[in-house]
Amino acid sequence: MQSNQNIPENANEHCPGANSDQAGKSEACSGCPNQQLCQQGAGKQLLDNSEIIENLKQVKHKILVLSGKGGVGKSTVSSQLAHILASKGFDVGLLDIDICGPSIPRMMGLETSEVHSSNNGWQPIYINENLGVMSIGFLIDNKDEAIIWRGPRKNGLIKQFLTDVAWGELDFLIIDTPPGTSDEHISIVQYLNLTPNDGAVIVTTPQEVSLSDVRKEISFCQKTKTNILGVVENMSGFVCPNCQHHTDIFHPTTGGGDSLCKQYELQLLGKIPLEPKVLLSAEKGKCIYETAPDSVAAQIYTTIVNSLLETLKEQPKQ
């Protein structure tokens, strides 16, 4: 916040104040990133979210991992992206906002970990010095107990993850989401839009039953003005561990990810096959590039990360 408590941190000079009758209307508001919100009477929201804005300013790149369909491998993709980015020397945070079905603790080999607090807030669980993780899975005692929460409580925890977790300065914050376009998605997009963010990676599988739901996710991104960085087609055929023969288990009857990307003019980042080595890596909380660097999946994951780095104009740090 600026010295006047009614003025958001990122406001223009001579801001009349977010609670003022002139908010969003005065000459000083012209070109301000908050002008539209203030015109709509949502200026108080900016003040309430000032702590989120301050924390997110320390994160250079914020990337959502989305899909309209459950079971397509979002958490696997999120965890592997985080691992590989960290292996390239970037400071990475991995945030799991799948409140009812958190998979990231297991995917990262952190099932028995617990969150600790400090003067700066909750401390992420660190796999190594430049890869920190946060999930509701670290905050519950009984891992098999259902979490039955309505939207406001989910929203409150997501906001807490962005305000009370001591992420520090990050190059990347990868955010793993539940399937669909519901409370968690609305909340996280609303909060991320308070500061510049990079957008989303959308995960699908080749068959039409998945693609039909992914089209809804693309529509969600369009309506919320969330940039789509590209599409990952997961489970794109099965690679035999013995002979390396490729078989389409989920047949792309309507063209798969290729057709989807052509329809919406999106970038197809990569097609990751079903490969037992990916499962074994995820079950052990390891990076596929480290456990099986010669595997097809490891090579494609690396290509996906390199494509994202090129889009975001970043160079590996090591």
RODO-2510 file (C-alpha; in nm, 4 decimals, decimal comma):
residues 318
     n   res          X          Y          Z
     1     m     0,0000     0,0000     0,0000
     2     q     0,0993     0,3619    -0,0512
     3     s     0,0955     0,6016     0,2456
     4     n    -0,2780     0,6686     0,1987
     5     q    -0,4521     0,3496     0,3095
     6     n    -0,7205     0,3990     0,0411
     7     i    -0,4685     0,3887    -0,2439
     8     p    -0,3620     0,0530    -0,3941
     9     e     0,0105    -0,0114    -0,4289
    10     n    -0,0008    -0,0180    -0,8107
    11     a    -0,2190     0,2920    -0,8514
    12     n    -0,1357     0,5958    -1,0660
    13     e     0,0072     0,9111    -0,9147
    14     h    -0,2644     1,1407    -0,7710
    15     c    -0,5037     0,8453    -0,7256
    16     p    -0,8241     0,9759    -0,5595
    17     g    -0,8466     0,6566    -0,3516
    18     a    -1,0220     0,3289    -0,4133
    19     n    -1,3113     0,4224    -0,1827
    20     s    -1,3570     0,7703    -0,3304
    21     d    -1,6629     0,8767    -0,5326
    22     q    -1,4155     0,9667    -0,8086
    23     a    -1,2532     0,6221    -0,8113
    24     g    -1,2065     0,5143    -1,1726
    25     k    -1,3520     0,8417    -1,3030
    26     s    -1,0960     1,1172    -1,2466
    27     e    -0,8259     1,2165    -1,4961
    28     a    -0,5645     1,0592    -1,2694
    29     c    -0,7311     0,7194    -1,3258
    30     s    -0,6626     0,7170    -1,6994
    31     g    -0,4457     0,4159    -1,7873
    32     c    -0,4437     0,2796    -1,4304
    33     p    -0,4549    -0,1036    -1,4194
    34     n    -0,7259    -0,0761    -1,1526
    35     q    -0,9534     0,1662    -1,3369
    36     q    -1,2137    -0,0853    -1,4501
    37     l    -1,2468    -0,2417    -1,1049
    38     c    -1,2873     0,1004    -0,9438
    39     q    -1,5503     0,2021    -1,2009
    40     q    -1,7438    -0,1122    -1,1107
    41     g    -1,7342    -0,0207    -0,7429
    42     a    -1,4856    -0,2951    -0,6596
    43     g    -1,2129    -0,0644    -0,5325
    44     k    -1,2430    -0,2018    -0,1797
    45     q    -1,1506    -0,5429    -0,3203
    46     l    -0,8142    -0,3989    -0,4248
    47     l    -0,7522    -0,2808    -0,0703
    48     d    -0,8590    -0,6155     0,0777
    49     n    -0,6235    -0,7937    -0,1618
    50     s    -0,3244    -0,5622    -0,1177
    51     e    -0,1284    -0,8343     0,0654
    52     i    -0,1811    -1,0768    -0,2243
    53     i    -0,0648    -0,8107    -0,4688
    54     e     0,2471    -0,7496    -0,2610
    55     n     0,3312    -1,1217    -0,2391
    56     l     0,2625    -1,1965    -0,6066
    57     k     0,4927    -0,9111    -0,7090
    58     q     0,7786    -1,1346    -0,5872
    59     v     0,6862    -1,4060    -0,8388
    60     k     0,8158    -1,3514    -1,1902
    61     h     0,6055    -1,6132    -1,3732
    62     k     0,2730    -1,7599    -1,2579
    63     i     0,1396    -2,0595    -1,4541
    64     l    -0,1898    -2,2432    -1,4006
    65     v    -0,2233    -2,6071    -1,5037
    66     l    -0,5852    -2,6625    -1,6084
    67     s    -0,8174    -2,9189    -1,7614
    68     g    -1,1913    -2,9560    -1,7813
    69     k    -1,1569    -3,3310    -1,7282
    70     g    -1,0448    -3,5248    -1,4229
    71     g    -0,7893    -3,8032    -1,4510
    72     v    -0,5964    -3,6575    -1,7447
    73     g    -0,2725    -3,6141    -1,5484
    74     k    -0,2686    -3,2474    -1,4438
    75     s    -0,0857    -3,3224    -1,1203
    76     t     0,1723    -3,5368    -1,2999
    77     v     0,2298    -3,2582    -1,5527
    78     s     0,2446    -2,9912    -1,2784
    79     s     0,4943    -3,1858    -1,0681
    80     q     0,7199    -3,2747    -1,3606
    81     l     0,7201    -2,9167    -1,4914
    82     a     0,8207    -2,7957    -1,1438
    83     h     1,0961    -3,0578    -1,1153
    84     i     1,2464    -2,9817    -1,4563
    85     l     1,2321    -2,6023    -1,4113
    86     a     1,4092    -2,6405    -1,0765
    87     s     1,6712    -2,8650    -1,2386
    88     k     1,7446    -2,5787    -1,4781
    89     g     1,8337    -2,3525    -1,1877
    90     f     1,5085    -2,1606    -1,1442
    91     d     1,3507    -2,0886    -0,8053
    92     v     1,0176    -2,2702    -0,8246
    93     g     0,7055    -2,2942    -0,6118
    94     l     0,4412    -2,5638    -0,6661
    95     l     0,0979    -2,4794    -0,5242
    96     d    -0,1745    -2,7442    -0,5047
    97     i    -0,5248    -2,5891    -0,4946
    98     d    -0,7115    -2,9144    -0,5499
    99     i    -0,8768    -2,8825    -0,2092
   100     c    -1,0844    -3,2019    -0,2193
   101     g    -0,8336    -3,4292    -0,3923
   102     p    -0,4761    -3,3129    -0,3333
   103     s    -0,2299    -3,5330    -0,5237
   104     i     0,0831    -3,3190    -0,5143
   105     p     0,2149    -3,4398    -0,1740
   106     r     0,2355    -3,7963    -0,3085
   107     m     0,3600    -3,6874    -0,6516
   108     m     0,6457    -3,5025    -0,4828
   109     g     0,7264    -3,7714    -0,2247
   110     l     0,6065    -3,5538     0,0653
   111     e     0,3090    -3,7453     0,2053
   112     t     0,4366    -3,7436     0,5651
   113     s     0,5464    -3,3788     0,5645
   114     e     0,3885    -3,1136     0,7862
   115     v     0,3764    -2,7386     0,7460
   116     h     0,5647    -2,5243     0,9974
   117     s     0,5056    -2,1585     1,0745
   118     s     0,7557    -1,8801     1,1232
   119     n     0,7353    -1,5050     1,1716
   120     n     0,6986    -1,4794     0,7943
   121     g     0,4071    -1,7246     0,7727
   122     w     0,3703    -2,0862     0,6620
   123     q     0,6898    -2,2347     0,5278
   124     p     0,6660    -2,4315     0,2007
   125     i     0,7937    -2,7883     0,2136
   126     y     1,1248    -2,7839     0,0272
   127     i     1,2381    -3,0783    -0,1835
   128     n     1,5616    -2,8960    -0,2460
   129     e     1,6800    -2,5410    -0,1963
   130     n     1,5007    -2,4062    -0,5041
   131     l     1,1778    -2,6120    -0,5134
   132     g     0,9082    -2,5491    -0,2514
   133     v     0,5629    -2,7081    -0,2300
   134     m     0,2352    -2,6186    -0,0565
   135     s    -0,0875    -2,8224    -0,0408
   136     i    -0,3859    -2,8753     0,1871
   137     g    -0,2549    -3,2320     0,2030
   138     f     0,0085    -3,1058     0,4487
   139     l    -0,2564    -2,9540     0,6772
   140     i    -0,4876    -3,2500     0,7416
   141     d    -0,4278    -3,5297     0,9923
   142     n    -0,6265    -3,8089     0,8262
   143     k    -0,5222    -3,8335     0,4614
   144     d    -0,8207    -4,0593     0,3820
   145     e    -1,0857    -3,8289     0,5270
   146     a    -1,3090    -3,6436     0,2793
   147     i    -1,2853    -3,2644     0,2713
   148     i    -1,6436    -3,1373     0,2392
   149     w    -1,6206    -2,7611     0,1971
   150     r    -1,8399    -2,5043     0,0274
   151     g    -1,7011    -2,2358    -0,2018
   152     p    -1,6311    -1,9582     0,0527
   153     r    -1,4126    -2,1828     0,2662
   154     k    -1,2187    -2,3026    -0,0398
   155     n    -1,1731    -1,9419    -0,1464
   156     g    -1,0462    -1,8519     0,1990
   157     l    -0,7788    -2,1222     0,1941
   158     i    -0,6629    -2,0301    -0,1575
   159     k    -0,6304    -1,6689    -0,0484
   160     q    -0,4365    -1,7861     0,2579
   161     f    -0,1983    -1,9834     0,0356
   162     l    -0,1217    -1,6581    -0,1489
   163     t    -0,0934    -1,4351     0,1588
   164     d     0,0362    -1,6519     0,4433
   165     v     0,2859    -1,8792     0,2659
   166     a     0,6407    -1,7433     0,2738
   167     w     0,7201    -1,8159    -0,0906
   168     g     0,9821    -1,5417    -0,1120
   169     e     1,1161    -1,4464    -0,4527
   170     l     1,0321    -1,7040    -0,7199
   171     d     1,1046    -1,7385    -1,0897
   172     f     0,8017    -1,9662    -1,1341
   173     l     0,4884    -2,0500    -0,9377
   174     i     0,3192    -2,3578    -1,0889
   175     i    -0,0426    -2,3959    -0,9713
   176     d    -0,2059    -2,7378    -0,9909
   177     t    -0,5857    -2,7151    -1,0100
   178     p    -0,8810    -2,9534    -0,9790
   179     p    -1,0844    -3,0437    -1,2888
   180     g    -1,3623    -2,8163    -1,4085
   181     t    -1,4370    -2,4444    -1,3959
   182     s    -1,5703    -2,4026    -1,0439
   183     d    -1,4932    -2,2179    -0,7192
   184     e    -1,1199    -2,2885    -0,7046
   185     h    -1,0664    -2,1760    -1,0634
   186     i    -1,2681    -1,8562    -1,0256
   187     s    -1,0836    -1,7674    -0,7051
   188     i    -0,7305    -1,8312    -0,8314
   189     v    -0,7880    -1,6473    -1,1609
   190     q    -0,9383    -1,3522    -0,9741
   191     y    -0,6346    -1,3322    -0,7463
   192     l    -0,3754    -1,3869    -1,0201
   193     n    -0,5349    -1,1140    -1,2304
   194     l    -0,4484    -0,8619    -0,9584
   195     t    -0,0933    -0,8632    -1,1014
   196     p     0,0490    -0,9522    -1,4437
   197     n     0,0517    -1,3292    -1,4957
   198     d     0,1553    -1,5582    -1,7783
   199     g    -0,1531    -1,7758    -1,8138
   200     a    -0,2326    -2,1443    -1,8303
   201     v    -0,1139    -2,4763    -1,9656
   202     i    -0,4135    -2,6936    -2,0538
   203     v    -0,3871    -3,0729    -2,0252
   204     t    -0,5999    -3,3151    -2,2249
   205     t    -0,5983    -3,6769    -2,3371
   206     p    -0,6555    -3,7757    -2,7012
   207     q    -1,0128    -3,9054    -2,6872
   208     e    -1,3216    -3,6921    -2,7531
   209     v    -1,4708    -3,7452    -2,4053
   210     s    -1,1748    -3,5460    -2,2694
   211     l    -1,1560    -3,2925    -2,5521
   212     s    -1,5223    -3,1961    -2,5093
   213     d    -1,4559    -3,0904    -2,1487
   214     v    -1,1280    -2,9214    -2,2382
   215     r    -1,3177    -2,7000    -2,4841
   216     k    -1,5182    -2,5749    -2,1849
   217     e    -1,1892    -2,4982    -2,0063
   218     i    -1,0722    -2,3004    -2,3088
   219     s    -1,4019    -2,1101    -2,2985
   220     f    -1,3405    -2,0399    -1,9285
   221     c    -0,9978    -1,8978    -2,0119
   222     q    -1,1456    -1,6803    -2,2852
   223     k    -1,4184    -1,5444    -2,0573
   224     t    -1,1748    -1,4714    -1,7734
   225     k    -0,9115    -1,3303    -2,0119
   226     t    -0,6622    -1,5972    -1,9049
   227     n    -0,3847    -1,6384    -2,1594
   228     i    -0,3345    -1,9961    -2,2810
   229     l     0,0353    -2,0782    -2,3145
   230     g    -0,0331    -2,4077    -2,4879
   231     v    -0,1864    -2,7543    -2,4716
   232     v    -0,0289    -3,0787    -2,3494
   233     e    -0,1742    -3,4049    -2,4798
   234     n    -0,1109    -3,6587    -2,2035
   235     m    -0,1511    -4,0378    -2,2302
   236     s    -0,0830    -4,0011    -2,6010
   237     g    -0,0395    -4,3694    -2,6818
   238     f     0,1398    -4,6413    -2,4877
   239     v     0,5140    -4,7015    -2,5230
   240     c     0,6093    -5,0636    -2,4552
   241     p     0,8990    -5,0736    -2,2055
   242     n     1,0506    -5,3722    -2,3872
   243     c     1,0275    -5,3009    -2,7587
   244     q     0,9336    -4,9287    -2,7527
   245     h     0,6387    -4,9984    -2,9845
   246     h     0,3759    -4,7206    -2,9741
   247     t     0,0046    -4,8125    -2,9447
   248     d    -0,2900    -4,5691    -2,9327
   249     i    -0,4886    -4,6895    -2,6310
   250     f    -0,7034    -4,3741    -2,6225
   251     h    -0,7688    -4,3384    -2,9927
   252     p    -0,7989    -3,9756    -3,1120
   253     t    -1,1303    -4,0283    -3,2930
   254     t    -1,1771    -3,6545    -3,3535
   255     g    -0,8142    -3,5634    -3,4096
   256     g    -0,6883    -3,5334    -3,0513
   257     g    -0,4775    -3,2419    -2,9343
   258     d    -0,3656    -3,1589    -3,2868
   259     s    -0,7211    -3,0932    -3,3997
   260     l    -0,8050    -2,9017    -3,0817
   261     c    -0,5082    -2,6693    -3,1226
   262     k    -0,5907    -2,6030    -3,4873
   263     q    -0,9510    -2,5249    -3,3951
   264     y    -0,8513    -2,2652    -3,1333
   265     e    -0,5173    -2,1564    -3,2847
   266     l    -0,3214    -2,2751    -2,9822
   267     q     0,0287    -2,4177    -2,9489
   268     l     0,0555    -2,7935    -2,8944
   269     l     0,3424    -2,8067    -2,6464
   270     g     0,3887    -3,1829    -2,6591
   271     k     0,2295    -3,5291    -2,6667
   272     i     0,3322    -3,7365    -2,3647
   273     p     0,2868    -4,1138    -2,3984
   274     l     0,1701    -4,3586    -2,1352
   275     e     0,5015    -4,4916    -2,0108
   276     p     0,5507    -4,7014    -1,6944
   277     k     0,8624    -4,5016    -1,6046
   278     v     0,6495    -4,1870    -1,5595
   279     l     0,4256    -4,3689    -1,3104
   280     l     0,7247    -4,5009    -1,1171
   281     s     0,8851    -4,1557    -1,1047
   282     a     0,5630    -3,9918    -0,9815
   283     e     0,5010    -4,2623    -0,7214
   284     k     0,8508    -4,2034    -0,5822
   285     g     0,8235    -3,8247    -0,6007
   286     k     1,1076    -3,8041    -0,8520
   287     c     1,1734    -3,6161    -1,1749
   288     i     1,1374    -3,8323    -1,4865
   289     y     1,4318    -3,6518    -1,6427
   290     e     1,6537    -3,7684    -1,3554
   291     t     1,5204    -4,1247    -1,3119
   292     a     1,4844    -4,2109    -1,6827
   293     p     1,6521    -3,9393    -1,8943
   294     d     1,6498    -4,1560    -2,2082
   295     s     1,2756    -4,2280    -2,1903
   296     v     1,0398    -4,0825    -2,4496
   297     a     0,8401    -3,9044    -2,1784
   298     a     1,1500    -3,7373    -2,0303
   299     q     1,2489    -3,6017    -2,3700
   300     i     0,8989    -3,4671    -2,4366
   301     y     0,8682    -3,3080    -2,0923
   302     t     1,2007    -3,1346    -2,1548
   303     t     1,0742    -3,0109    -2,4926
   304     i     0,7598    -2,8742    -2,3246
   305     v     0,9627    -2,6852    -2,0643
   306     n     1,1976    -2,5476    -2,3305
   307     s     0,8971    -2,4287    -2,5344
   308     l     0,7556    -2,2491    -2,2310
   309     l     1,0917    -2,0882    -2,1573
   310     e     1,1134    -1,9692    -2,5162
   311     t     0,7628    -1,8220    -2,4993
   312     l     0,8432    -1,6493    -2,1704
   313     k     1,1839    -1,5351    -2,2981
   314     e     1,3775    -1,7115    -2,0238
   315     q     1,7141    -1,8860    -2,0365
   316     p     1,8106    -2,1811    -1,8132
   317     k     2,0207    -2,0712    -1,5177
   318     q     2,2345    -2,3859    -1,5192
***
